[in-house]
Amino acid sequence: MDVLAEFRALLGSAHILTGNDAAPYLTDWRGLYCGSALCVLRPATTEEVAKIVGLCADQDIAIVPQGGNTGLVGGAIPGEGQRAVVLSTTRMTTVRKFDPESNTVTVEAGCILQTLQDYCFERGRLFPLSLGAEGSCTIGGNLATNAGGSQVLRYGNARDLTLGLEVVTADGQVWDGLSGLRKDNTGYDLKSLFVGSEGTLGIITAATLKLFPLPRSKITALVALADLARAVVLLCRTQALLGSGLTAFEVMSGDCLRLVSNCFPNQRLPFEAGPADAPWFVLFELSSNEEQDRAQDSLETLLSEAFEAEEITDAVPASSVEQARALWHLRESIPLAQSERGKGIKCDIALPVSDIAAFVAEMGAELSHVFPGVCVMPFGHLGDGNLHYNIVPSEAFGEDEIQASHDRLYEMVHDAVHCRGGSISAEHGIGQLKRHELLRYKTPHELSMFRAIKSALDHSNILNPGKLI
């Protein structure tokens, strides 16, 4: 069988990419992984996806699902030399149903996250999943990796926001589980199995997601702190005062923000010289159904108490929507600024919040002892215990040294995280990058359950092989 001819008959030649046209789909955005594929397929419907899976199953061709290709662990890139196709969902962008009474939206997997946010906002609803790549990542990819982002603290991660899924399984059948019910206790929770499975168990083609009323007020502030331990104390104070009104609580080392300002001179820290040199900063967001004036009073009370307790050294509350966006732009520019420094190491870790300050201090000292000149720039979602503990090139410990010590650096950080009961992947997933590390940190019993599930749902191993397990 000429499988390419079969694909052309199904999709049309315009939606089968090969050669240079396929190249952007075969390399991840960090440039760490470059694979090969027979072609890139761009179906427009769930029925086309199901037929592709059936054809590939008959021909023993691997299928690598891909959304916006914004992942950080090589999960959406085929391996080199695999007999595989990349299945891009980027033509599957329809919002199938908007239900304001039920506070749900049903959307296809290829819809851009920001497009969905804007669609819901225009109709008076909030879809709260928010992350730096939201202008290019897709809903299917968000669900396949159980994306987190900056508002997990209040709204949960992608799994928490998912009420139902439509999935094409490895045998080419379609599971329609798009019910928007919030209570359905009729057996195994299949949707939660597929969310976070990185395309290894099924191909997500659509989802029914939770929506929320738009908040009446939203306030953003950037504060400077003398050390990370004070950020944890401030988090507890803010939660005690505002409860669920605390939407986001982002911590950033001072080096991170100063690197942003150096790389992008139009982005400046809104402090005088002293606070601008602070070792740590917190960007937090408060949102509620209160009037803006009452929310502002709550913020002033919080900052006054924090100053009095010497938890913060300075604060800049956003005075407008534009300034709030500028503050968030500083935070969201950190990964790009770090990339400007060259290829480093991105450790996406989760720890109990109470352990984070001690971990950062002890890990920094240990790494500096073993690798003199190493440069660590941590930032992340302190409110939910997720820290991006990144090692970036410096004059004393550059790209070559980092790459030569790549495995040992990861091992040191991840061993320390594991010893504290943490996770080596909070929101980025496993993909290719951390696949072998699961052997180190998962028990044999856990791994055997993983393999049993994979075998039951994809016994021929055609769905994203070589990823996760």
URRAKA-V412213 format. One record per pair of residues at least 24 apart in sequence whose ideal C-beta (glycine too) atoms are under 6 Angstrom apart, sorted by sequence separation. I is the first residue (numbers start at 1). J is the second residue. D is the distance in whole Angstrom. If there is no record, write none. Layout:
[[I/J/D] [I/J/D]]
This chain:
[[63/87/5] [95/119/6] [113/137/5] [254/278/5] [257/281/6] [373/397/4] [254/279/5] [165/191/5] [371/397/6] [15/42/4] [128/155/4] [167/194/5] [110/138/5] [111/139/5] [180/208/5] [162/191/6] [165/194/6] [252/281/5] [109/139/6] [178/208/5] [109/140/3] [251/282/5] [107/139/6] [129/161/6] [353/385/5] [159/192/6] [162/195/6] [169/202/5] [250/283/4] [351/385/5] [167/202/4] [168/203/5] [249/284/5] [350/385/5] [159/195/4] [350/386/5] [431/467/6] [167/204/6] [168/205/6] [248/285/4] [247/285/5] [275/313/6] [349/387/5] [430/468/5] [165/204/6] [166/205/5] [275/314/4] [166/206/4] [247/287/5] [348/388/6] [349/389/6] [386/426/4] [10/51/6] [33/74/4] [37/78/5] [245/286/5] [35/77/5] [165/207/5] [347/389/4] [35/78/4] [245/288/5] [271/314/6] [33/77/4] [35/79/5] [36/80/6] [41/85/5] [164/208/4] [242/286/6] [283/327/6] [346/390/5] [35/80/5] [162/207/6] [163/208/5] [334/379/5] [28/74/5] [39/85/6] [40/86/4] [41/87/5] [42/88/5] [270/316/5] [344/390/6] [345/391/4] [37/84/5] [38/85/5] [44/91/4] [344/391/5] [37/85/6] [40/88/6] [161/209/5] [283/331/5] [344/392/4] [6/55/6] [28/77/5] [37/86/5] [42/91/5] [146/195/5] [161/210/5] [231/280/6] [344/393/6] [146/196/4] [89/140/5] [224/275/4] [231/282/5] [341/392/5] [342/393/4] [143/195/5] [228/280/5] [338/390/6] [341/393/5] [363/416/5] [144/198/5] [224/278/4] [338/392/5] [144/199/5] [225/280/4] [3/59/5] [343/399/5] [224/281/6] [342/399/5] [344/402/6] [223/282/5] [25/86/5] [143/204/5] [222/283/5] [241/302/6] [70/133/4] [267/330/6] [140/204/5] [143/207/6] [345/409/6] [220/285/5] [355/420/5] [70/136/6] [347/413/5] [70/137/4] [219/286/5] [68/136/5] [349/417/5] [68/137/4] [218/287/4] [351/420/6] [68/138/5] [260/330/6] [67/138/3] [217/288/6] [351/422/4] [106/178/6] [215/287/4] [234/306/6] [350/422/5] [67/140/5] [68/141/6] [215/288/6] [216/289/5] [217/290/6] [260/333/5] [349/422/6] [350/423/4] [67/141/3] [263/337/4] [217/292/4] [104/180/4] [219/295/5] [350/426/4] [234/311/5] [260/337/5] [263/340/5] [348/425/6] [102/180/6] [217/295/4] [233/311/5] [256/334/5] [259/337/5] [348/426/5] [219/299/5] [348/428/4] [230/311/5] [250/331/5] [127/211/6] [125/211/4] [126/212/4] [225/312/6] [126/214/5] [223/312/4] [224/313/5] [124/214/6] [154/244/6] [224/314/4] [120/211/6] [223/315/4] [154/247/5] [221/315/6] [222/316/5] [109/204/5] [109/205/5] [151/247/6] [221/317/4] [151/248/5] [108/206/5] [150/248/5] [220/318/4] [106/208/5] [104/208/5] [105/209/5] [220/324/4] [222/327/5] [105/211/6] [220/327/6] [103/211/4] [53/168/5] [50/168/5] [54/172/3] [49/168/5] [53/172/4] [256/377/5] [50/172/5] [255/377/5] [75/198/5] [256/379/5] [50/174/5] [253/377/6] [232/357/6] [253/378/5] [252/379/4] [46/174/6] [229/357/4] [228/357/4] [251/382/4] [228/360/6] [249/382/5] [65/199/4] [249/383/4] [65/203/5] [49/203/6] [49/205/6] [46/205/4] [132/332/5] [153/383/4] [153/384/5] [198/429/5] [152/384/5] [201/457/5] [200/463/5] [200/464/5] [199/464/4] [200/467/6] [200/468/5] [198/467/5] [198/468/5] [72/346/6] [148/427/3] [145/429/4] [170/458/4] [170/463/5] [75/429/5] [73/428/5] [72/428/5] [73/429/5] [75/431/3] [74/431/5] [73/431/3] [74/432/4] [74/433/5] [73/433/4] [79/466/5] [75/467/5] [63/462/6] [62/462/5] [63/463/6] [64/464/5] [62/465/5] [56/462/6]]
